[in-house]
Amino acid sequence: MLYDLKQFEVRAGQPVKLEFVNPDAISHNLVIIRPRTEEAVALEVNRMIADPKQIEIGQYIPETDAILFHTEMVPPNSSETPRFIAPREPGNYPYICTFPGHWTIMKGVMVVK
């Protein structure tokens, strides 16, 4: 339940390609968020898990402008290759897993230079 990279760097406004591999026994995702929004996004996920329909869907991606880019939930022993344009504003952009309860330890930082 940890990302192997705790931090990576990208250039502002440039295309980014990541390879997200999940070797774990449960599903995970990669959600890149605006700076200082981790707790707000986690609270939205907590609201989602109170809804049986959201649990059935099982994606746990809240509808909020705090989320910049995300993968779907990646099943065990699977991968996804997200592509996106890095934010134009330099800074530290956290990434977390939004599977309920994971965000507190499964996180890192995308540094935009």
Biopython code that builds the backbone (N, CA, C, O; Angstrom):
import numpy as np
from Bio.PDB.StructureBuilder import StructureBuilder

atoms = [
    (1, "MET", "N", (0.810, -1.186, 0.000)),
    (1, "MET", "CA", (0.000, 0.000, 0.000)),
    (1, "MET", "C", (0.862, 1.262, 0.000)),
    (1, "MET", "O", (0.584, 2.218, 0.724)),
    (2, "LEU", "N", (1.905, 1.250, -0.818)),
    (2, "LEU", "CA", (2.750, 2.429, -0.984)),
    (2, "LEU", "C", (3.080, 2.584, -2.461)),
    (2, "LEU", "O", (3.210, 1.596, -3.184)),
    (3, "TYR", "N", (3.212, 3.825, -2.904)),
    (3, "TYR", "CA", (3.739, 4.063, -4.246)),
    (3, "TYR", "C", (5.248, 3.864, -4.192)),
    (3, "TYR", "O", (5.877, 4.210, -3.192)),
    (4, "ASP", "N", (5.835, 3.318, -5.241)),
    (4, "ASP", "CA", (7.286, 3.138, -5.228)),
    (4, "ASP", "C", (8.018, 4.466, -5.406)),
    (4, "ASP", "O", (9.167, 4.595, -4.985)),
    (5, "LEU", "N", (7.371, 5.451, -6.023)),
    (5, "LEU", "CA", (7.947, 6.794, -6.136)),
    (5, "LEU", "C", (7.195, 7.735, -5.205)),
    (5, "LEU", "O", (5.983, 7.912, -5.330)),
    (6, "LYS", "N", (7.916, 8.328, -4.285)),
    (6, "LYS", "CA", (7.297, 9.299, -3.369)),
    (6, "LYS", "C", (7.271, 10.696, -3.990)),
    (6, "LYS", "O", (6.550, 11.579, -3.527)),
    (7, "GLN", "N", (8.077, 10.883, -5.058)),
    (7, "GLN", "CA", (8.133, 12.186, -5.716)),
    (7, "GLN", "C", (8.679, 12.014, -7.125)),
    (7, "GLN", "O", (9.561, 11.190, -7.369)),
    (8, "PHE", "N", (8.133, 12.815, -8.062)),
    (8, "PHE", "CA", (8.713, 12.897, -9.392)),
    (8, "PHE", "C", (8.548, 14.317, -9.897)),
    (8, "PHE", "O", (7.685, 15.057, -9.425)),
    (9, "GLU", "N", (9.382, 14.697, -10.863)),
    (9, "GLU", "CA", (9.372, 16.060, -11.389)),
    (9, "GLU", "C", (8.927, 16.086, -12.844)),
    (9, "GLU", "O", (9.233, 15.186, -13.626)),
    (10, "VAL", "N", (8.194, 17.148, -13.187)),
    (10, "VAL", "CA", (7.775, 17.386, -14.568)),
    (10, "VAL", "C", (7.951, 18.874, -14.849)),
    (10, "VAL", "O", (8.062, 19.686, -13.930)),
    (11, "ARG", "N", (7.973, 19.215, -16.134)),
    (11, "ARG", "CA", (8.058, 20.622, -16.513)),
    (11, "ARG", "C", (6.651, 21.180, -16.708)),
    (11, "ARG", "O", (5.771, 20.509, -17.246)),
    (12, "ALA", "N", (6.459, 22.394, -16.270)),
    (12, "ALA", "CA", (5.157, 23.054, -16.358)),
    (12, "ALA", "C", (4.655, 23.074, -17.796)),
    (12, "ALA", "O", (5.394, 23.425, -18.715)),
    (13, "GLY", "N", (3.401, 22.699, -17.982)),
    (13, "GLY", "CA", (2.750, 22.763, -19.287)),
    (13, "GLY", "C", (3.184, 21.712, -20.295)),
    (13, "GLY", "O", (2.777, 21.778, -21.455)),
    (14, "GLN", "N", (3.990, 20.755, -19.893)),
    (14, "GLN", "CA", (4.497, 19.738, -20.817)),
    (14, "GLN", "C", (3.676, 18.451, -20.730)),
    (14, "GLN", "O", (3.071, 18.172, -19.695)),
    (15, "PRO", "N", (3.652, 17.664, -21.814)),
    (15, "PRO", "CA", (2.968, 16.360, -21.764)),
    (15, "PRO", "C", (3.661, 15.424, -20.770)),
    (15, "PRO", "O", (4.886, 15.422, -20.649)),
    (16, "VAL", "N", (2.865, 14.642, -20.074)),
    (16, "VAL", "CA", (3.371, 13.683, -19.093)),
    (16, "VAL", "C", (2.763, 12.324, -19.407)),
    (16, "VAL", "O", (1.575, 12.216, -19.712)),
    (17, "LYS", "N", (3.593, 11.291, -19.329)),
    (17, "LYS", "CA", (3.142, 9.904, -19.487)),
    (17, "LYS", "C", (3.659, 9.138, -18.274)),
    (17, "LYS", "O", (4.862, 9.109, -18.016)),
    (18, "LEU", "N", (2.749, 8.524, -17.536)),
    (18, "LEU", "CA", (3.121, 7.722, -16.374)),
    (18, "LEU", "C", (2.756, 6.272, -16.621)),
    (18, "LEU", "O", (1.822, 5.978, -17.367)),
    (19, "GLU", "N", (3.481, 5.380, -16.004)),
    (19, "GLU", "CA", (3.106, 3.973, -16.024)),
    (19, "GLU", "C", (2.756, 3.592, -14.597)),
    (19, "GLU", "O", (3.622, 3.536, -13.723)),
    (20, "PHE", "N", (1.479, 3.332, -14.374)),
    (20, "PHE", "CA", (1.002, 2.982, -13.045)),
    (20, "PHE", "C", (0.733, 1.487, -13.014)),
    (20, "PHE", "O", (-0.216, 1.007, -13.633)),
    (21, "VAL", "N", (1.570, 0.754, -12.292)),
    (21, "VAL", "CA", (1.462, -0.705, -12.183)),
    (21, "VAL", "C", (1.020, -1.037, -10.762)),
    (21, "VAL", "O", (1.592, -0.543, -9.791)),
    (22, "ASN", "N", (0.001, -1.876, -10.652)),
    (22, "ASN", "CA", (-0.497, -2.284, -9.342)),
    (22, "ASN", "C", (-0.145, -3.761, -9.099)),
    (22, "ASN", "O", (-0.841, -4.651, -9.589)),
    (23, "PRO", "N", (0.937, -4.023, -8.339)),
    (23, "PRO", "CA", (1.300, -5.404, -8.031)),
    (23, "PRO", "C", (0.624, -5.928, -6.762)),
    (23, "PRO", "O", (0.877, -7.060, -6.349)),
    (24, "ASP", "N", (-0.227, -5.117, -6.149)),
    (24, "ASP", "CA", (-0.846, -5.446, -4.866)),
    (24, "ASP", "C", (-2.014, -6.424, -5.041)),
    (24, "ASP", "O", (-2.412, -6.743, -6.161)),
    (25, "ALA", "N", (-2.543, -6.884, -3.924)),
    (25, "ALA", "CA", (-3.665, -7.834, -3.934)),
    (25, "ALA", "C", (-5.029, -7.143, -3.986)),
    (25, "ALA", "O", (-6.053, -7.813, -4.114)),
    (26, "ILE", "N", (-5.053, -5.808, -3.889)),
    (26, "ILE", "CA", (-6.309, -5.057, -3.970)),
    (26, "ILE", "C", (-6.159, -3.909, -4.963)),
    (26, "ILE", "O", (-5.043, -3.552, -5.341)),
    (27, "SER", "N", (-7.269, -3.338, -5.378)),
    (27, "SER", "CA", (-7.257, -2.249, -6.354)),
    (27, "SER", "C", (-6.743, -0.947, -5.745)),
    (27, "SER", "O", (-6.928, -0.678, -4.558)),
    (28, "HIS", "N", (-6.091, -0.145, -6.593)),
    (28, "HIS", "CA", (-5.590, 1.176, -6.219)),
    (28, "HIS", "C", (-5.767, 2.099, -7.413)),
    (28, "HIS", "O", (-6.004, 1.650, -8.534)),
    (29, "ASN", "N", (-5.648, 3.403, -7.154)),
    (29, "ASN", "CA", (-5.631, 4.368, -8.249)),
    (29, "ASN", "C", (-4.556, 5.410, -7.987)),
    (29, "ASN", "O", (-3.877, 5.376, -6.961)),
    (30, "LEU", "N", (-4.410, 6.324, -8.914)),
    (30, "LEU", "CA", (-3.468, 7.431, -8.800)),
    (30, "LEU", "C", (-4.257, 8.688, -9.118)),
    (30, "LEU", "O", (-4.740, 8.858, -10.238)),
    (31, "VAL", "N", (-4.388, 9.572, -8.133)),
    (31, "VAL", "CA", (-5.183, 10.783, -8.271)),
    (31, "VAL", "C", (-4.284, 11.976, -7.959)),
    (31, "VAL", "O", (-3.809, 12.125, -6.833)),
    (32, "ILE", "N", (-4.056, 12.819, -8.955)),
    (32, "ILE", "CA", (-3.229, 14.018, -8.773)),
    (32, "ILE", "C", (-4.167, 15.177, -8.470)),
    (32, "ILE", "O", (-5.133, 15.430, -9.189)),
    (33, "ILE", "N", (-3.853, 15.874, -7.381)),
    (33, "ILE", "CA", (-4.754, 16.910, -6.884)),
    (33, "ILE", "C", (-4.037, 18.256, -6.737)),
    (33, "ILE", "O", (-2.809, 18.337, -6.771)),
    (34, "ARG", "N", (-4.827, 19.283, -6.577)),
    (34, "ARG", "CA", (-4.282, 20.624, -6.345)),
    (34, "ARG", "C", (-3.583, 20.667, -4.983)),
    (34, "ARG", "O", (-3.950, 19.929, -4.068)),
    (35, "PRO", "N", (-2.584, 21.527, -4.856)),
    (35, "PRO", "CA", (-1.898, 21.659, -3.557)),
    (35, "PRO", "C", (-2.877, 21.973, -2.427)),
    (35, "PRO", "O", (-3.846, 22.711, -2.602)),
    (36, "ARG", "N", (-2.594, 21.394, -1.277)),
    (36, "ARG", "CA", (-3.341, 21.620, -0.033)),
    (36, "ARG", "C", (-4.811, 21.195, -0.100)),
    (36, "ARG", "O", (-5.657, 21.799, 0.560)),
    (37, "THR", "N", (-5.123, 20.162, -0.890)),
    (37, "THR", "CA", (-6.519, 19.699, -0.976)),
    (37, "THR", "C", (-6.695, 18.235, -0.556)),
    (37, "THR", "O", (-7.774, 17.670, -0.732)),
    (38, "GLU", "N", (-5.655, 17.622, -0.007)),
    (38, "GLU", "CA", (-5.725, 16.195, 0.338)),
    (38, "GLU", "C", (-6.894, 15.868, 1.267)),
    (38, "GLU", "O", (-7.669, 14.949, 1.000)),
    (39, "GLU", "N", (-7.012, 16.615, 2.344)),
    (39, "GLU", "CA", (-8.067, 16.314, 3.310)),
    (39, "GLU", "C", (-9.452, 16.561, 2.732)),
    (39, "GLU", "O", (-10.379, 15.801, 3.014)),
    (40, "ALA", "N", (-9.611, 17.602, 1.934)),
    (40, "ALA", "CA", (-10.916, 17.895, 1.320)),
    (40, "ALA", "C", (-11.327, 16.760, 0.380)),
    (40, "ALA", "O", (-12.485, 16.345, 0.379)),
    (41, "VAL", "N", (-10.380, 16.258, -0.422)),
    (41, "VAL", "CA", (-10.681, 15.144, -1.329)),
    (41, "VAL", "C", (-11.008, 13.891, -0.518)),
    (41, "VAL", "O", (-11.943, 13.164, -0.853)),
    (42, "ALA", "N", (-10.252, 13.637, 0.536)),
    (42, "ALA", "CA", (-10.512, 12.461, 1.383)),
    (42, "ALA", "C", (-11.895, 12.539, 2.033)),
    (42, "ALA", "O", (-12.582, 11.523, 2.142)),
    (43, "LEU", "N", (-12.306, 13.723, 2.462)),
    (43, "LEU", "CA", (-13.644, 13.872, 3.045)),
    (43, "LEU", "C", (-14.731, 13.585, 2.016)),
    (43, "LEU", "O", (-15.763, 12.999, 2.346)),
    (44, "GLU", "N", (-14.503, 13.996, 0.773)),
    (44, "GLU", "CA", (-15.468, 13.685, -0.292)),
    (44, "GLU", "C", (-15.559, 12.183, -0.519)),
    (44, "GLU", "O", (-16.650, 11.652, -0.732)),
    (45, "VAL", "N", (-14.418, 11.491, -0.477)),
    (45, "VAL", "CA", (-14.433, 10.027, -0.629)),
    (45, "VAL", "C", (-15.210, 9.397, 0.523)),
    (45, "VAL", "O", (-15.985, 8.463, 0.317)),
    (46, "ASN", "N", (-15.001, 9.912, 1.739)),
    (46, "ASN", "CA", (-15.737, 9.376, 2.891)),
    (46, "ASN", "C", (-17.243, 9.538, 2.702)),
    (46, "ASN", "O", (-18.016, 8.670, 3.106)),
    (47, "ARG", "N", (-17.657, 10.634, 2.096)),
    (47, "ARG", "CA", (-19.090, 10.820, 1.819)),
    (47, "ARG", "C", (-19.575, 9.799, 0.789)),
    (47, "ARG", "O", (-20.695, 9.296, 0.874)),
    (48, "MET", "N", (-18.715, 9.505, -0.181)),
    (48, "MET", "CA", (-19.090, 8.553, -1.228)),
    (48, "MET", "C", (-19.334, 7.159, -0.656)),
    (48, "MET", "O", (-20.250, 6.463, -1.093)),
    (49, "ILE", "N", (-18.526, 6.749, 0.313)),
    (49, "ILE", "CA", (-18.657, 5.379, 0.814)),
    (49, "ILE", "C", (-19.895, 5.197, 1.690)),
    (49, "ILE", "O", (-20.217, 4.076, 2.085)),
    (50, "ALA", "N", (-20.586, 6.287, 1.992)),
    (50, "ALA", "CA", (-21.866, 6.178, 2.700)),
    (50, "ALA", "C", (-23.006, 5.865, 1.734)),
    (50, "ALA", "O", (-24.129, 5.595, 2.159)),
    (51, "ASP", "N", (-22.716, 5.901, 0.437)),
    (51, "ASP", "CA", (-23.723, 5.665, -0.598)),
    (51, "ASP", "C", (-23.513, 4.271, -1.197)),
    (51, "ASP", "O", (-22.513, 4.045, -1.878)),
    (52, "PRO", "N", (-24.442, 3.327, -0.955)),
    (52, "PRO", "CA", (-24.274, 1.963, -1.479)),
    (52, "PRO", "C", (-24.062, 1.917, -2.995)),
    (52, "PRO", "O", (-23.353, 1.042, -3.492)),
    (53, "LYS", "N", (-24.668, 2.848, -3.728)),
    (53, "LYS", "CA", (-24.488, 2.876, -5.179)),
    (53, "LYS", "C", (-23.032, 3.184, -5.540)),
    (53, "LYS", "O", (-22.481, 2.584, -6.464)),
    (54, "GLN", "N", (-22.412, 4.110, -4.818)),
    (54, "GLN", "CA", (-21.012, 4.446, -5.071)),
    (54, "GLN", "C", (-20.090, 3.272, -4.732)),
    (54, "GLN", "O", (-19.093, 3.036, -5.415)),
    (55, "ILE", "N", (-20.432, 2.552, -3.682)),
    (55, "ILE", "CA", (-19.631, 1.371, -3.324)),
    (55, "ILE", "C", (-19.720, 0.327, -4.434)),
    (55, "ILE", "O", (-18.725, -0.317, -4.768)),
    (56, "GLU", "N", (-20.905, 0.162, -5.000)),
    (56, "GLU", "CA", (-21.082, -0.786, -6.111)),
    (56, "GLU", "C", (-20.256, -0.369, -7.329)),
    (56, "GLU", "O", (-19.640, -1.208, -7.986)),
    (57, "ILE", "N", (-20.248, 0.934, -7.626)),
    (57, "ILE", "CA", (-19.441, 1.447, -8.751)),
    (57, "ILE", "C", (-17.964, 1.227, -8.448)),
    (57, "ILE", "O", (-17.215, 0.783, -9.319)),
    (58, "GLY", "N", (-17.536, 1.534, -7.222)),
    (58, "GLY", "CA", (-16.193, 1.217, -6.755)),
    (58, "GLY", "C", (-15.050, 2.036, -7.328)),
    (58, "GLY", "O", (-13.910, 1.571, -7.315)),
    (59, "GLN", "N", (-15.307, 3.231, -7.827)),
    (59, "GLN", "CA", (-14.215, 4.026, -8.382)),
    (59, "GLN", "C", (-13.670, 5.073, -7.404)),
    (59, "GLN", "O", (-12.483, 5.393, -7.456)),
    (60, "TYR", "N", (-14.499, 5.604, -6.530)),
    (60, "TYR", "CA", (-14.090, 6.536, -5.483)),
    (60, "TYR", "C", (-13.339, 7.763, -6.008)),
    (60, "TYR", "O", (-12.324, 8.173, -5.446)),
    (61, "ILE", "N", (-13.852, 8.328, -7.079)),
    (61, "ILE", "CA", (-13.310, 9.575, -7.632)),
    (61, "ILE", "C", (-14.382, 10.644, -7.420)),
    (61, "ILE", "O", (-15.339, 10.713, -8.191)),
    (62, "PRO", "N", (-14.238, 11.473, -6.395)),
    (62, "PRO", "CA", (-15.262, 12.493, -6.163)),
    (62, "PRO", "C", (-15.273, 13.548, -7.268)),
    (62, "PRO", "O", (-14.254, 13.813, -7.905)),
    (63, "GLU", "N", (-16.424, 14.129, -7.477)),
    (63, "GLU", "CA", (-16.539, 15.209, -8.459)),
    (63, "GLU", "C", (-16.151, 16.507, -7.770)),
    (63, "GLU", "O", (-16.953, 17.109, -7.057)),
    (64, "THR", "N", (-14.918, 16.928, -7.990)),
    (64, "THR", "CA", (-14.388, 18.140, -7.382)),
    (64, "THR", "C", (-13.304, 18.722, -8.282)),
    (64, "THR", "O", (-12.571, 17.987, -8.944)),
    (65, "ASP", "N", (-13.211, 20.040, -8.298)),
    (65, "ASP", "CA", (-12.164, 20.668, -9.107)),
    (65, "ASP", "C", (-10.793, 20.558, -8.450)),
    (65, "ASP", "O", (-9.802, 21.021, -9.014)),
    (66, "ALA", "N", (-10.722, 19.953, -7.267)),
    (66, "ALA", "CA", (-9.429, 19.706, -6.625)),
    (66, "ALA", "C", (-8.653, 18.606, -7.348)),
    (66, "ALA", "O", (-7.428, 18.542, -7.246)),
    (67, "ILE", "N", (-9.361, 17.743, -8.076)),
    (67, "ILE", "CA", (-8.712, 16.648, -8.806)),
    (67, "ILE", "C", (-8.332, 17.133, -10.195)),
    (67, "ILE", "O", (-9.174, 17.608, -10.956)),
    (68, "LEU", "N", (-7.032, 17.002, -10.514)),
    (68, "LEU", "CA", (-6.539, 17.428, -11.823)),
    (68, "LEU", "C", (-6.518, 16.285, -12.829)),
    (68, "LEU", "O", (-6.936, 16.455, -13.974)),
    (69, "PHE", "N", (-6.031, 15.120, -12.404)),
    (69, "PHE", "CA", (-5.915, 13.940, -13.280)),
    (69, "PHE", "C", (-6.081, 12.705, -12.404)),
    (69, "PHE", "O", (-5.776, 12.728, -11.212)),
    (70, "HIS", "N", (-6.568, 11.624, -13.016)),
    (70, "HIS", "CA", (-6.691, 10.393, -12.236)),
    (70, "HIS", "C", (-6.752, 9.180, -13.150)),
    (70, "HIS", "O", (-7.112, 9.270, -14.324)),
    (71, "THR", "N", (-6.387, 8.047, -12.572)),
    (71, "THR", "CA", (-6.616, 6.770, -13.233)),
    (71, "THR", "C", (-7.929, 6.217, -12.693)),
    (71, "THR", "O", (-8.469, 6.721, -11.708)),
    (72, "GLU", "N", (-8.426, 5.194, -13.336)),
    (72, "GLU", "CA", (-9.521, 4.418, -12.759)),
    (72, "GLU", "C", (-8.900, 3.559, -11.657)),
    (72, "GLU", "O", (-7.679, 3.551, -11.498)),
    (73, "MET", "N", (-9.717, 2.843, -10.901)),
    (73, "MET", "CA", (-9.178, 1.861, -9.963)),
    (73, "MET", "C", (-8.525, 0.767, -10.795)),
    (73, "MET", "O", (-9.159, 0.170, -11.664)),
    (74, "VAL", "N", (-7.267, 0.516, -10.523)),
    (74, "VAL", "CA", (-6.506, -0.479, -11.275)),
    (74, "VAL", "C", (-6.524, -1.776, -10.470)),
    (74, "VAL", "O", (-6.053, -1.812, -9.334)),
    (75, "PRO", "N", (-7.073, -2.849, -11.067)),
    (75, "PRO", "CA", (-7.155, -4.129, -10.346)),
    (75, "PRO", "C", (-5.768, -4.698, -10.029)),
    (75, "PRO", "O", (-4.771, -4.265, -10.607)),
    (76, "PRO", "N", (-5.709, -5.653, -9.125)),
    (76, "PRO", "CA", (-4.434, -6.300, -8.805)),
    (76, "PRO", "C", (-3.743, -6.842, -10.056)),
    (76, "PRO", "O", (-4.387, -7.339, -10.981)),
    (77, "ASN", "N", (-2.427, -6.734, -10.056)),
    (77, "ASN", "CA", (-1.583, -7.241, -11.141)),
    (77, "ASN", "C", (-1.977, -6.687, -12.507)),
    (77, "ASN", "O", (-1.929, -7.392, -13.515)),
    (78, "SER", "N", (-2.366, -5.415, -12.521)),
    (78, "SER", "CA", (-2.745, -4.728, -13.761)),
    (78, "SER", "C", (-2.049, -3.377, -13.802)),
    (78, "SER", "O", (-1.382, -2.976, -12.848)),
    (79, "SER", "N", (-2.213, -2.685, -14.919)),
    (79, "SER", "CA", (-1.583, -1.371, -15.041)),
    (79, "SER", "C", (-2.445, -0.436, -15.878)),
    (79, "SER", "O", (-3.359, -0.866, -16.582)),
    (80, "GLU", "N", (-2.138, 0.835, -15.787)),
    (80, "GLU", "CA", (-2.766, 1.863, -16.605)),
    (80, "GLU", "C", (-1.691, 2.894, -16.927)),
    (80, "GLU", "O", (-0.809, 3.155, -16.109)),
    (81, "THR", "N", (-1.768, 3.480, -18.119)),
    (81, "THR", "CA", (-0.782, 4.469, -18.540)),
    (81, "THR", "C", (-1.475, 5.802, -18.796)),
    (81, "THR", "O", (-1.896, 6.086, -19.918)),
    (82, "PRO", "N", (-1.592, 6.624, -17.742)),
    (82, "PRO", "CA", (-2.238, 7.925, -17.941)),
    (82, "PRO", "C", (-1.312, 8.902, -18.669)),
    (82, "PRO", "O", (-0.095, 8.894, -18.483)),
    (83, "ARG", "N", (-1.925, 9.736, -19.498)),
    (83, "ARG", "CA", (-1.224, 10.813, -20.202)),
    (83, "ARG", "C", (-2.010, 12.094, -19.942)),
    (83, "ARG", "O", (-3.239, 12.108, -19.995)),
    (84, "PHE", "N", (-1.278, 13.165, -19.662)),
    (84, "PHE", "CA", (-1.920, 14.445, -19.387)),
    (84, "PHE", "C", (-0.899, 15.561, -19.586)),
    (84, "PHE", "O", (0.294, 15.312, -19.759)),
    (85, "ILE", "N", (-1.386, 16.773, -19.557)),
    (85, "ILE", "CA", (-0.513, 17.941, -19.635)),
    (85, "ILE", "C", (-0.285, 18.429, -18.205)),
    (85, "ILE", "O", (-1.239, 18.628, -17.453)),
    (86, "ALA", "N", (0.972, 18.621, -17.833)),
    (86, "ALA", "CA", (1.296, 19.097, -16.483)),
    (86, "ALA", "C", (0.695, 20.483, -16.260)),
    (86, "ALA", "O", (0.566, 21.260, -17.206)),
    (87, "PRO", "N", (0.333, 20.793, -15.035)),
    (87, "PRO", "CA", (-0.164, 22.142, -14.747)),
    (87, "PRO", "C", (0.852, 23.201, -15.187)),
    (87, "PRO", "O", (2.058, 22.957, -15.168)),
    (88, "ARG", "N", (0.364, 24.353, -15.576)),
    (88, "ARG", "CA", (1.242, 25.451, -16.009)),
    (88, "ARG", "C", (1.867, 26.186, -14.820)),
    (88, "ARG", "O", (2.893, 26.852, -14.958)),
    (89, "GLU", "N", (1.243, 26.057, -13.671)),
    (89, "GLU", "CA", (1.729, 26.725, -12.466)),
    (89, "GLU", "C", (2.713, 25.824, -11.718)),
    (89, "GLU", "O", (2.341, 24.730, -11.294)),
    (90, "PRO", "N", (3.967, 26.268, -11.549)),
    (90, "PRO", "CA", (4.925, 25.473, -10.771)),
    (90, "PRO", "C", (4.428, 25.266, -9.341)),
    (90, "PRO", "O", (3.707, 26.102, -8.796)),
    (91, "GLY", "N", (4.817, 24.163, -8.754)),
    (91, "GLY", "CA", (4.433, 23.875, -7.372)),
    (91, "GLY", "C", (4.475, 22.395, -7.077)),
    (91, "GLY", "O", (4.877, 21.588, -7.915)),
    (92, "ASN", "N", (4.056, 22.052, -5.879)),
    (92, "ASN", "CA", (4.016, 20.663, -5.423)),
    (92, "ASN", "C", (2.576, 20.173, -5.455)),
    (92, "ASN", "O", (1.729, 20.653, -4.701)),
    (93, "TYR", "N", (2.309, 19.220, -6.329)),
    (93, "TYR", "CA", (0.972, 18.678, -6.528)),
    (93, "TYR", "C", (0.920, 17.268, -5.944)),
    (93, "TYR", "O", (1.551, 16.357, -6.480)),
    (94, "PRO", "N", (0.177, 17.077, -4.852)),
    (94, "PRO", "CA", (0.104, 15.752, -4.241)),
    (94, "PRO", "C", (-0.584, 14.736, -5.151)),
    (94, "PRO", "O", (-1.430, 15.089, -5.972)),
    (95, "TYR", "N", (-0.209, 13.480, -4.989)),
    (95, "TYR", "CA", (-0.985, 12.395, -5.581)),
    (95, "TYR", "C", (-1.280, 11.386, -4.480)),
    (95, "TYR", "O", (-0.450, 11.114, -3.612)),
    (96, "ILE", "N", (-2.498, 10.839, -4.545)),
    (96, "ILE", "CA", (-2.983, 9.929, -3.513)),
    (96, "ILE", "C", (-3.771, 8.798, -4.161)),
    (96, "ILE", "O", (-4.180, 8.886, -5.319)),
    (97, "CYS", "N", (-3.972, 7.741, -3.393)),
    (97, "CYS", "CA", (-4.917, 6.691, -3.765)),
    (97, "CYS", "C", (-6.215, 7.019, -3.029)),
    (97, "CYS", "O", (-6.210, 7.207, -1.813)),
    (98, "THR", "N", (-7.327, 7.086, -3.767)),
    (98, "THR", "CA", (-8.598, 7.432, -3.133)),
    (98, "THR", "C", (-9.445, 6.212, -2.764)),
    (98, "THR", "O", (-10.617, 6.356, -2.416)),
    (99, "PHE", "N", (-8.862, 5.015, -2.836)),
    (99, "PHE", "CA", (-9.578, 3.882, -2.249)),
    (99, "PHE", "C", (-9.756, 4.231, -0.775)),
    (99, "PHE", "O", (-8.800, 4.670, -0.135)),
    (100, "PRO", "N", (-10.954, 4.048, -0.218)),
    (100, "PRO", "CA", (-11.208, 4.498, 1.158)),
    (100, "PRO", "C", (-10.136, 4.052, 2.155)),
    (100, "PRO", "O", (-9.812, 2.871, 2.278)),
    (101, "GLY", "N", (-9.603, 5.052, 2.857)),
    (101, "GLY", "CA", (-8.603, 4.805, 3.891)),
    (101, "GLY", "C", (-7.164, 4.786, 3.418)),
    (101, "GLY", "O", (-6.255, 4.837, 4.246)),
    (102, "HIS", "N", (-6.922, 4.713, 2.123)),
    (102, "HIS", "CA", (-5.552, 4.588, 1.626)),
    (102, "HIS", "C", (-4.787, 5.906, 1.590)),
    (102, "HIS", "O", (-3.561, 5.910, 1.700)),
    (103, "TRP", "N", (-5.493, 7.025, 1.438)),
    (103, "TRP", "CA", (-4.821, 8.300, 1.196)),
    (103, "TRP", "C", (-3.847, 8.706, 2.295)),
    (103, "TRP", "O", (-2.914, 9.465, 2.034)),
    (104, "THR", "N", (-4.041, 8.220, 3.513)),
    (104, "THR", "CA", (-3.182, 8.658, 4.613)),
    (104, "THR", "C", (-1.745, 8.143, 4.489)),
    (104, "THR", "O", (-0.815, 8.775, 4.987)),
    (105, "ILE", "N", (-1.565, 7.001, 3.826)),
    (105, "ILE", "CA", (-0.202, 6.480, 3.663)),
    (105, "ILE", "C", (0.208, 6.307, 2.198)),
    (105, "ILE", "O", (1.397, 6.268, 1.885)),
    (106, "MET", "N", (-0.759, 6.207, 1.322)),
    (106, "MET", "CA", (-0.461, 5.961, -0.089)),
    (106, "MET", "C", (-0.509, 7.301, -0.821)),
    (106, "MET", "O", (-1.526, 7.683, -1.400)),
    (107, "LYS", "N", (0.638, 8.007, -0.774)),
    (107, "LYS", "CA", (0.688, 9.347, -1.352)),
    (107, "LYS", "C", (2.102, 9.714, -1.755)),
    (107, "LYS", "O", (3.077, 9.075, -1.358)),
    (108, "GLY", "N", (2.182, 10.771, -2.564)),
    (108, "GLY", "CA", (3.459, 11.289, -3.023)),
    (108, "GLY", "C", (3.249, 12.697, -3.572)),
    (108, "GLY", "O", (2.187, 13.293, -3.392)),
    (109, "VAL", "N", (4.282, 13.224, -4.247)),
    (109, "VAL", "CA", (4.214, 14.586, -4.756)),
    (109, "VAL", "C", (4.778, 14.661, -6.162)),
    (109, "VAL", "O", (5.882, 14.188, -6.430)),
    (110, "MET", "N", (3.994, 15.271, -7.066)),
    (110, "MET", "CA", (4.466, 15.615, -8.410)),
    (110, "MET", "C", (4.948, 17.059, -8.324)),
    (110, "MET", "O", (4.164, 17.974, -8.074)),
    (111, "VAL", "N", (6.251, 17.249, -8.535)),
    (111, "VAL", "CA", (6.839, 18.590, -8.483)),
    (111, "VAL", "C", (6.806, 19.161, -9.887)),
    (111, "VAL", "O", (7.388, 18.587, -10.808)),
    (112, "VAL", "N", (6.132, 20.285, -10.055)),
    (112, "VAL", "CA", (6.052, 20.961, -11.353)),
    (112, "VAL", "C", (7.031, 22.116, -11.311)),
    (112, "VAL", "O", (6.931, 22.999, -10.460)),
    (113, "LYS", "N", (7.990, 22.103, -12.248)),
    (113, "LYS", "CA", (9.027, 23.160, -12.302)),
    (113, "LYS", "C", (8.825, 24.052, -13.508)),
    (113, "LYS", "O", (9.595, 24.990, -13.718)),
]
sb = StructureBuilder()
sb.init_structure("model")
sb.init_model(0)
sb.init_chain("A")
sb.init_seg("    ")
for serial, (resi, resn, name, xyz) in enumerate(atoms, 1):
    if name == "N":
        sb.init_residue(resn, " ", resi, " ")
    sb.init_atom(name, np.array(xyz, "f"), 0.0, 1.0, " ", f" {name:<3s}", serial, name[0])
structure = sb.get_structure()
